[in-house]
Amino acid sequence: MAKRYVFIALAFALAMPVAVSDDWTGYRSDGARSGSTTESVPPRAVANQPILLKWAWNVGNGSMISSPVVADGKVFLGTEDGKVRCWRGSDGVLLWSYQTEGYVRSTPAYAKGRIYVGSADGRLYCFHSETGEKLWSVFHGGTQISSPLVVNDRVFVGVGDPSTELRAYHALTGALQWSYQVGQIVH
C-alpha cells in the first residue's frame, strides 16, 4: 500500500509544471511547516480536464513513509530500503541515489543546493543536490524519526531512541551547535 503513495504523490507533484519560485523544500513545504503553496491549480484541472501523469517510478522494495521534496526542478525522496533518491522533475530520470545503512522515514529538507535527511542508521546526512555527493554525515546514535528543518544555516532534528534530544547542526559543516534533552522522542 505504501508504494501506491509514491505513485500518487509523485503524480500529483509532477503533473503541474515544476516551479522553482515556489518549491516544496521540506516537510509541510517550508520552515513554518505551513503545508501551503502560492502556486495555482493548473487551468486544465479547473476546466474539468484530467491532470495527466508525467512519470512514475517504482521504488521496488523501498516502500515510502516520508514525503517527496521538490526543489530546483528535482524530486528528492527517502525510502524504507535506506535509499535517498533524486529524480529530474521534468521526465523522471533518476539522477542519483545513495544507500544508507538504515531505513529513511524522515522527509528530506532542501536548502541552498543541499539535501539533509536522517536515517535509522543513527546518522544525519548532507548531500549536494545536483550530484548526490555526500558532503558530510554526523552520527548521533539515535534513530532519526523527525524531518530536518533548515533555518539560518542551522539544521534542526529530533534524535530518537535511545537518545531523546533536539539538536542543531551547522548546515555547511555538520558541527553540533547545541543539544537539548527533551525526555521523549521528538517527531
Solvent accessible surface area in square Angstrom, and as a share of the most:
residue,aa,sasa,rsa
1,M,157,0.70
2,A,30,0.23
3,K,95,0.40
4,R,148,0.54
5,Y,106,0.40
6,V,3,0.01
7,F,95,0.40
8,I,99,0.50
9,A,29,0.23
10,L,1,0.00
11,A,20,0.15
12,F,128,0.53
13,A,31,0.24
14,L,0,0.00
15,A,4,0.03
16,M,38,0.17
17,P,103,0.65
18,V,43,0.25
19,A,29,0.22
20,V,96,0.55
21,S,106,0.68
22,D,40,0.21
23,D,24,0.12
24,W,78,0.27
25,T,41,0.24
26,G,4,0.04
27,Y,93,0.35
28,R,115,0.42
29,S,7,0.05
30,D,54,0.28
31,G,42,0.41
32,A,87,0.67
33,R,62,0.23
34,S,50,0.32
35,G,31,0.30
36,S,67,0.43
37,T,67,0.39
38,T,127,0.74
39,E,74,0.33
40,S,93,0.60
41,V,90,0.52
42,P,12,0.07
43,P,113,0.71
44,R,84,0.31
45,A,29,0.22
46,V,109,0.62
47,A,63,0.49
48,N,144,0.74
49,Q,103,0.46
50,P,99,0.62
51,I,65,0.33
52,L,119,0.59
53,L,79,0.40
54,K,105,0.45
55,W,23,0.08
56,A,45,0.35
57,W,86,0.30
58,N,120,0.61
59,V,7,0.04
60,G,33,0.31
61,N,140,0.72
62,G,0,0.00
63,S,29,0.18
64,M,16,0.07
65,I,105,0.53
66,S,5,0.03
67,S,42,0.27
68,P,17,0.11
69,V,0,0.00
70,V,18,0.10
71,A,0,0.00
72,D,58,0.30
73,G,21,0.20
74,K,17,0.07
75,V,0,0.00
76,F,0,0.00
77,L,0,0.00
78,G,0,0.00
79,T,0,0.00
80,E,43,0.19
81,D,47,0.24
82,G,1,0.01
83,K,64,0.27
84,V,0,0.00
85,R,15,0.05
86,C,0,0.00
87,W,0,0.00
88,R,97,0.35
89,G,0,0.00
90,S,69,0.45
91,D,68,0.35
92,G,6,0.06
93,V,68,0.39
94,L,64,0.32
95,L,69,0.34
96,W,22,0.08
97,S,56,0.36
98,Y,62,0.23
99,Q,92,0.41
100,T,3,0.02
101,E,153,0.68
102,G,15,0.14
103,Y,72,0.27
104,V,0,0.00
105,R,100,0.36
106,S,1,0.00
107,T,4,0.02
108,P,0,0.00
109,A,5,0.04
110,Y,32,0.12
111,A,22,0.17
112,K,156,0.66
113,G,23,0.22
114,R,48,0.17
115,I,0,0.00
116,Y,2,0.01
117,V,0,0.00
118,G,0,0.00
119,S,0,0.00
120,A,26,0.20
121,D,30,0.16
122,G,3,0.03
123,R,81,0.30
124,L,0,0.00
125,Y,7,0.03
126,C,0,0.00
127,F,0,0.00
128,H,64,0.29
129,S,2,0.01
130,E,99,0.44
131,T,88,0.51
132,G,11,0.10
133,E,104,0.47
134,K,89,0.38
135,L,59,0.29
136,W,28,0.10
137,S,29,0.19
138,V,29,0.17
139,F,134,0.56
140,H,13,0.06
141,G,32,0.30
142,G,2,0.02
143,T,33,0.19
144,Q,1,0.00
145,I,59,0.30
146,S,8,0.05
147,S,18,0.11
148,P,0,0.00
149,L,44,0.22
150,V,31,0.18
151,V,58,0.34
152,N,135,0.69
153,D,51,0.26
154,R,74,0.27
155,V,0,0.00
156,F,50,0.21
157,V,2,0.01
158,G,1,0.01
159,V,0,0.00
160,G,0,0.00
161,D,92,0.47
162,P,111,0.70
163,S,23,0.15
164,T,26,0.15
165,E,24,0.11
166,L,56,0.28
167,R,34,0.12
168,A,0,0.00
169,Y,7,0.03
170,H,41,0.18
171,A,4,0.03
172,L,89,0.44
173,T,87,0.51
174,G,3,0.03
175,A,51,0.39
176,L,96,0.48
177,Q,69,0.31
178,W,110,0.39
179,S,51,0.33
180,Y,138,0.52
181,Q,111,0.49
182,V,59,0.34
183,G,59,0.57
184,Q,123,0.55
185,I,67,0.34
186,V,32,0.18
187,H,159,0.71
